[in-house]
């Protein structure tokens, strides 16, 4: 994978790197290594689910990241913010698919204090109609829901996409 | 373009590309068979996922292929009223939506959804200025 610091910088998220360095101090390198490792795991998970030849969406690898940075830097910013918020490769695959156009067909969250958390999101690829599901039992992944855009279409609920926050 | 109404939406803090992205996403939700065309090059994009928002400043969204054909053949005409939305995003601080008839139910609902989505993002979760990007 390309240098993680370089990806953040080129996406316009220099402040993310600066703040992480300030917060983590001597452990900043470890934090950044963790991000790079999570990104690598997400790339592997993506390839397993979506062999490149079978999808019109850019792959989650150096090529796909470079393409997204070139054509849609705002989408890469949203993805990199998710990378900061989750360590789940599956959730990152989900985010990558949403920012590149998959429709959010269903989302279910269940929670019991001190006992359990479960998030399941079902996506559908535009055109092919291919459906995929993503699960998490890590409550920290609820943070990702704050990125979702929403609307009512003819009075019915629709999540419209995954968008970046101001950093 | 079309002799209709210009609706200017403040997008301060969202960023040009995100604002255009949100508007398009909502429009294609309303029009499942929508055809997306670059307003600057005329290129037809094969779906939302193909649009390079980082490079685009104008998009025309037609309700369907027949609407595109009608616009290409007749230009703005009574026959194709309210079958195309023109999105213009030239600055970081505002986006313009051009429609034929603001009173038409289909446009009124679409604009209401766009306005609501943009307003939500401006109010509660502005994004850093895209000019910070390399």
Boltz contact constraints between the chains, C-beta under 6 A:
constraints:
  - contact:
      token1: [A, 10]
      token2: [B, 134]
      max_distance: 6.0
  - contact:
      token1: [A, 12]
      token2: [B, 132]
      max_distance: 6.0
  - contact:
      token1: [A, 12]
      token2: [B, 133]
      max_distance: 6.0
  - contact:
      token1: [A, 71]
      token2: [B, 52]
      max_distance: 6.0
  - contact:
      token1: [A, 71]
      token2: [B, 54]
      max_distance: 6.0
  - contact:
      token1: [A, 72]
      token2: [B, 53]
      max_distance: 6.0
  - contact:
      token1: [A, 72]
      token2: [B, 54]
      max_distance: 6.0
  - contact:
      token1: [A, 73]
      token2: [B, 54]
      max_distance: 6.0
  - contact:
      token1: [A, 73]
      token2: [B, 133]
      max_distance: 6.0
  - contact:
      token1: [A, 74]
      token2: [B, 15]
      max_distance: 6.0
  - contact:
      token1: [A, 74]
      token2: [B, 17]
      max_distance: 6.0
  - contact:
      token1: [A, 74]
      token2: [B, 18]
      max_distance: 6.0
  - contact:
      token1: [A, 100]
      token2: [B, 49]
      max_distance: 6.0
  - contact:
      token1: [A, 101]
      token2: [B, 48]
      max_distance: 6.0
  - contact:
      token1: [A, 101]
      token2: [B, 49]
      max_distance: 6.0
  - contact:
      token1: [A, 126]
      token2: [B, 47]
      max_distance: 6.0
  - contact:
      token1: [A, 149]
      token2: [B, 117]
      max_distance: 6.0
  - contact:
      token1: [A, 151]
      token2: [B, 26]
      max_distance: 6.0
  - contact:
      token1: [A, 151]
      token2: [B, 113]
      max_distance: 6.0
  - contact:
      token1: [A, 151]
      token2: [B, 117]
      max_distance: 6.0
  - contact:
      token1: [A, 153]
      token2: [B, 29]
      max_distance: 6.0
  - contact:
      token1: [A, 160]
      token2: [B, 25]
      max_distance: 6.0
  - contact:
      token1: [A, 161]
      token2: [B, 25]
      max_distance: 6.0
  - contact:
      token1: [A, 163]
      token2: [B, 18]
      max_distance: 6.0
  - contact:
      token1: [A, 164]
      token2: [B, 127]
      max_distance: 6.0
  - contact:
      token1: [A, 165]
      token2: [B, 125]
      max_distance: 6.0
  - contact:
      token1: [A, 166]
      token2: [B, 126]
      max_distance: 6.0
  - contact:
      token1: [A, 166]
      token2: [B, 127]
      max_distance: 6.0
  - contact:
      token1: [A, 166]
      token2: [B, 128]
      max_distance: 6.0
  - contact:
      token1: [A, 167]
      token2: [B, 128]
      max_distance: 6.0
